[in-house]
Amino acid sequence: MADNNVNLGDTFLLDTQKGFHLFVAIVPLTITKYLFVNTTKQLPNSDLSCIIKPGMGCPPFITQDSVIYYRKPREIESATIFKLIASGECTSKGKFSPNILYKIQVGATISDEIPIGYQNIVIDYLNLTS
C-alpha cells in the first residue's frame, strides 16, 4: 500500500461479526474497488484450496498455518479502506508476495466455496478461460 492506493496483495485487518480477520486484495473490480478474501486459522473442516504457511512472502501477521476463506469475499472501495484506517477500525498489515498472491488467486478458481460469479471474475482476470 502506497500513497493511499490499494495494491493487489495488500492486507488489512478488518473487524467482522466473528472478530478481526486479515483480508487481502486479490483482484481489481474497478479502478477503485477490489475483491478481498480473508485468511483464517486452518481447522479440520477448512477449505484447503489455498493453505498459507507463515514465513517468506507472507505478512508478519501470519504466524500459524492458515487458509483462505473464499466463502464470503467482499467488494471494498479503496476510499472505504482508508476511511476505516483513519477511524481506527482497520489496520494495514503489509502485503503478500506476488507468488503467494497468485497462489491465493488460483485457489479462488478451484474452491467450491467461492460464489461462482466471483470465481469467474478471478478466472477472467488470470486469463484462465479456455
C-alpha positions as CSV (number, residue, x, y, z in Angstrom):
1,M,0.0,0.0,0.0
2,A,1.5,3.3,-1.0
3,D,0.1,6.8,-1.4
4,N,-3.4,5.9,-0.3
5,N,-3.8,3.3,-3.1
6,V,-4.7,-0.3,-2.6
7,N,-2.5,-2.7,-4.5
8,L,-3.1,-6.4,-5.1
9,G,-1.6,-8.4,-2.3
10,D,-2.1,-5.6,0.3
11,T,-3.6,-6.9,3.6
12,F,-5.8,-5.2,6.1
13,L,-7.1,-6.3,9.5
14,L,-10.8,-5.7,9.5
15,D,-13.5,-6.2,12.1
16,T,-16.1,-8.8,11.2
17,Q,-19.0,-10.4,13.0
18,K,-16.6,-13.1,14.1
19,G,-13.8,-10.8,15.2
20,F,-10.9,-9.4,13.3
21,H,-9.6,-11.1,10.2
22,L,-6.8,-10.4,7.8
23,F,-8.2,-9.5,4.3
24,V,-6.2,-9.5,1.1
25,A,-7.0,-7.6,-2.1
26,I,-6.9,-10.3,-4.9
27,V,-8.5,-8.8,-8.0
28,P,-9.4,-5.3,-9.1
29,L,-13.1,-4.9,-9.9
30,T,-12.9,-1.3,-11.0
31,I,-10.3,1.4,-10.8
32,T,-11.1,1.9,-7.1
33,K,-12.8,-1.3,-6.0
34,Y,-11.2,-4.6,-5.1
35,L,-12.2,-8.1,-4.4
36,F,-11.0,-9.2,-0.9
37,V,-10.9,-12.6,0.7
38,N,-9.7,-13.3,4.3
39,T,-7.3,-15.6,6.0
40,T,-8.4,-17.8,8.9
41,K,-6.8,-20.4,11.1
42,Q,-6.7,-23.9,9.4
43,L,-9.2,-26.2,11.0
44,P,-10.2,-29.9,10.2
45,N,-13.1,-28.8,8.1
46,S,-11.3,-25.9,6.3
47,D,-11.4,-25.4,2.5
48,L,-7.9,-26.5,1.5
49,S,-7.9,-24.7,-1.9
50,C,-5.1,-22.4,-0.6
51,I,-3.0,-23.1,2.5
52,I,-0.8,-20.3,3.7
53,K,2.2,-21.1,5.8
54,P,4.0,-18.3,7.8
55,G,7.3,-17.1,6.6
56,M,8.8,-15.7,3.4
57,G,6.3,-13.9,1.2
58,C,3.6,-13.6,3.9
59,P,2.9,-10.5,6.1
60,P,4.3,-11.0,9.6
61,F,0.7,-11.1,10.9
62,I,0.6,-14.7,9.6
63,T,2.1,-16.7,12.4
64,Q,0.4,-20.1,12.0
65,D,-0.8,-22.3,9.2
66,S,-3.8,-20.6,7.7
67,V,-6.3,-21.0,4.8
68,I,-8.1,-18.6,2.6
69,Y,-11.8,-18.3,3.4
70,Y,-13.3,-18.0,0.0
71,R,-17.0,-18.4,1.1
72,K,-17.6,-14.7,1.8
73,P,-15.5,-12.4,-0.4
74,R,-16.0,-8.7,-0.1
75,E,-16.1,-5.9,-2.6
76,I,-14.4,-2.9,-1.0
77,E,-13.7,0.5,-2.3
78,S,-10.2,1.8,-1.6
79,A,-11.7,5.0,-0.2
80,T,-13.6,2.9,2.3
81,I,-10.4,1.2,3.5
82,F,-8.7,4.5,4.1
83,K,-11.7,5.9,6.0
84,L,-11.6,2.8,8.2
85,I,-7.9,3.2,8.8
86,A,-8.4,6.9,9.7
87,S,-11.1,6.0,12.2
88,G,-9.0,3.2,13.7
89,E,-11.4,0.4,12.5
90,C,-8.9,-1.1,10.1
91,T,-5.1,-1.6,10.1
92,S,-2.7,-2.2,7.2
93,K,-0.8,-5.4,7.8
94,G,1.7,-5.5,4.9
95,K,1.3,-7.5,1.8
96,F,1.7,-10.9,0.3
97,S,4.4,-11.5,-2.2
98,P,3.4,-11.8,-5.9
99,N,3.9,-15.6,-5.7
100,I,1.7,-16.1,-2.7
101,L,-0.9,-13.6,-4.1
102,Y,-1.0,-15.8,-7.3
103,K,-1.5,-18.9,-5.1
104,I,-4.5,-17.2,-3.4
105,Q,-5.9,-16.2,-6.8
106,V,-5.6,-19.7,-8.2
107,G,-7.2,-21.1,-5.1
108,A,-10.2,-18.9,-5.9
109,T,-10.5,-20.6,-9.3
110,I,-10.7,-24.1,-7.8
111,S,-12.5,-23.5,-4.5
112,D,-16.0,-25.0,-4.2
113,E,-16.8,-22.3,-1.6
114,I,-16.4,-19.1,-3.5
115,P,-19.6,-17.8,-5.2
116,I,-19.4,-18.6,-8.9
117,G,-19.7,-15.0,-10.0
118,Y,-16.5,-14.1,-8.1
119,Q,-14.8,-17.3,-9.2
120,N,-15.5,-16.3,-12.8
121,I,-14.1,-12.8,-12.2
122,V,-10.8,-14.3,-10.9
123,I,-10.7,-16.8,-13.8
124,D,-11.1,-13.9,-16.3
125,Y,-8.6,-11.7,-14.5
126,L,-6.0,-14.5,-14.7
127,N,-6.9,-15.3,-18.3
128,L,-7.6,-18.9,-17.4
129,T,-10.7,-19.2,-19.7
130,S,-10.4,-21.9,-22.3
